[in-house]
């Protein structure tokens, strides 16, 4: 037990991190070659999707300390942008998923400008209803979005195995891009300024950090990645409707995954996603009653906030004394 | 014009009930600076308890309301005493948000995510005054809301306990130095705030049908009212809820009732943009 623990610590905290990350990346890249089971590839694909949303959330919620409760809004916007452009104009989703990210950025600007110049509580309140409002909008703008019936996308032109593999790599690239962005954030002036805002906004402001501008930029960045992964998801799922892509559960997942792993760190959201998504999938096969999975997740979230507010990464760092 | 006045009457009646459900939120926010994201979930929970009592055991909904309110007070009291006090500010908000989802999913598990309504047979029908219809259930609900608001105003203004609450609201440290048990004030205020949402939830449950996921709609509406009226201001909450009630009712009458929640959200964002302190709020 103590051996495992010291091993985990060595992997996470010390200089060995680089190699561990490299080996894991190589393993994930070669997985479709090693295993012919679509189940595992699909499992990891959806895991990458949730991890991307969590990593995106972490930029505003973890690094900047402004907790967003409506990140599903950007995921859904990305999914719908890609779907509409494909169904109505026939544009390739692998290109338009970037456009979905741009749409999400514009929407984030619209919400961010009025709310981010205020204290964190106002931002939290404004984002609380975000997903719901967009769901309402997309349910009732029938001519453009297909309303409650949703949109059916044309099937990808490959056989199932190839298409799952293509989506797997695409989702992995988006996931990797989001993690690299937070890695850059961790080591850049911009990221440092964001951490200053989180720790003491007043001091940051008096030290000459343009807080409102940087907070808005962080929010835009955090809106981009969930939207891109949403765009890929819509083409992969081949059918979307407002109830599934604006499901408030997704916002909750982003927060819980990040918080359990450790918000405000590069690997925290990734670790949290791996653990909790595996738990969620296992629970889905064991328990079939409605509402139980959400019940378990919200209970975990409450426990994390009370007993482990720094998350797993923060806990291990605090114990080993390394920074 | 006829339709317009009818819509305004409905808006005022509904706005009064919004005021009650939001008042608990304002009280908790004003006294302990916590945005209670679980307020709407507790309102729905109270509605379900009363629905359950009245349909299974034939308890009169208004007696059930008293039972549910008492139960919610106890829940709020101990919730603060053992869990919420460990956190503050944004973390408390996040905690209560997850608690609301926990309550919602528990209700889905126990009662299912289908529409329910509390039936009050003697409150069907409507009054007719100068040719305008006033539905009896909304009218009685509005009267009860007014009575509860009057009691709350009296308690806050004239009793020792109310003065202690207001003192804590203004400055908790000074209040503690004057010999007020601030922790106890926090616990009781949290309990009262939750209990108020319970009363309002039952009254709304007799008027509209409800389901567990409705709490997401209500909490957005309630926060829009709180921000619009001014955070922590009790009179601002009253004015704000009547205005938002009237606007929602007008939109429901002239455009479509599906857009009413959107209206509240647009008002929220516009308030934050133009005048973040709201109608009667403290300076931010």
Interface residues (C-beta under 8 A of the other chain):
Chain A: X65 X67 X69 X111 X113 X114 X115 X118 X119 X120 X121 X122 X124 X125 X126 X128 X129 X132 X133 X136 X137 X139 X140 X248 X252 X255 X256 X289 X290 X291 X292 X294 X295 X297 X298 X299 X301 X302 X305 X306 X309
Chain B: X35 X37 X83 X86 X87 X89 X90 X91 X93 X94 X95 X97 X98 X99 X101 X102 X104 X105 X106 X107 X108 X109 X112 X113 X216 X217 X219 X220 X223 X224 X226 X227 X256 X258 X259 X261 X262 X265 X268 X269 X270 X272 X273 X276 X284
